[in-house]
Amino acid sequence: MSSKEFFRFLPAVDVVLRSNFIASALKDAPRAQLVEWIRSGVERCRQEMLDGREFDAGSAETFVVEHARNSWRFEQGARQQTVINATGILLHTNLGRACLAERAIKQMVAASGYANVEMNMTNGKRNKRGERVCRLFSMLTRAEDTAIVNNCAAATMLTLQTFAKGKEVIISRGQLVEIGGGYRLPEVFAASGAIMKEIGTTNRTYLRDYETAINENTAAIIRVHRSNFFQGGFVTEPDIAELVALGQKHDIPVIDDIGSGCMQSLVDIGLEEPTVPDSVKAGADVTLFSGDKLFGGPQAGLIVGKTKWIEMLRKSPMMRALRVDKVTLAALEATVEIHLQGKASDEIPLLQMMHETREQVKQRCESVVQRLQYSADFVVQVIDTISEIGGGSVPGSQIESAAIQVHGPATEKFASALRSVSPGVLATIREDSVRMDLRTVRPAEVEQLVQCINSAFEAMEN
Ligand SMILES: *Cc1c(COP(=O)(O)O)cnc(C)c1O
């Protein structure tokens, strides 16, 4: 039989749609998607026939049904869902960076119906969107004023465009960073319309390089924090206070893009990261940072600094395009309140996780391991490991931690089984074993984690 003769076995789309399996297991899939998957399944089957594979009516239909079932599985995997983060990476960009504080979650829920985004309920008068949140941010960072946009990338873009469209902004060659997810500083400059005036070298840039570069077309100086890599050895650059002094001398604003949004020094846990209040105190005209990194809030871009410059940003027509919604504002408000009340270490998950000792994490690992049920094919141990901050913050950070290590016959398959239970567990694979660092698994999630791991072990039996 030539391959084309098998074509008559290709099932009709509506026949597959009515098949028992599709009607039961895939009953929740939207019809339009089902039709599309079945069509592409038929197309694939046709291709297989052309490639010489033999089918009969039954196997062709099974092929198409399987294709639809797999498409549905991928669709389910893509659906936004709760994930237990057992990677030990605290700010995991693929997992949405910072976990919100309980209070912030409550506020988001409260704001999701009608909410007074632009009104004071005491006098019924209109006020500016996020006016109170901005005030609280100014208080927390000791800045004169605050503007809020969608993320730090938007903050950089808006600042460059508003201060420097068609003009030069001085930047050290050591700070032309790529943050990831398509954020590369030279491209941000290009899109903003500001001209990048590169100075110095990769490893050394001096204050005099900045001074020499200043001319009548200079609109600003920008310092960009190397938030996801580090330089060592023969390295020099002026600090923010020196840049501020230079900027003031020439009446040029200094933009400090610190990204990570650290509010308090982290030296107590051995991490060095610039803080927002320090940048403000040093006199930066505007300081930019993300809401969902070390600040521990929702995705947002915060711009804090001098009134003159923040006002200018607020008036930009781009501001309307970059503003955040009421739900984000609610989460930001609750998170900034927690910081202001001095309760950040107690209430913000990221900071709680960061400050736990290895011993505490280890105890959690032990308590989980005691309740696991698995076959003799597996060896489960609690081991020492290292957690990292991740998410473009505190590069090279190493926090002593502990993990559950599962050594067994099919590492990839076990990791996949862990992802497939509900809620899915994201682990890492190291040296032929699956590792779960419990620094990023909160005490309240432990019960679920035990069940999830046991379900994954069970799935391995079948
Ligand atoms: C993370 C980061 C950004 C991008 O922030 P998003 O909020 O992800 O847009 C920009 N600049 C620096 C220095 C950063 O660390």
The ligand as a Gaussian input file, in Angstrom:
#p B3LYP/6-31G(d) Opt

LIG

0 1
 C       15.860000      44.021000      37.856000
 C       16.447000      45.251000      37.339000
 C       15.804000      45.970000      36.341000
 C       14.513000      45.515000      35.730000
 O       13.510000      45.517000      36.673000
 P       12.048000      44.960000      36.343000
 O       11.239000      45.366000      37.515000
 O       12.191000      43.495000      36.185000
 O       11.595000      45.608000      35.100000
 C       16.399000      47.131000      35.901000
 N       17.568000      47.558000      36.405000
 C       18.217000      46.869000      37.376000
 C       19.520000      47.396000      37.872000
 C       17.666000      45.703000      37.877000
 O       18.301000      45.028000      38.822000

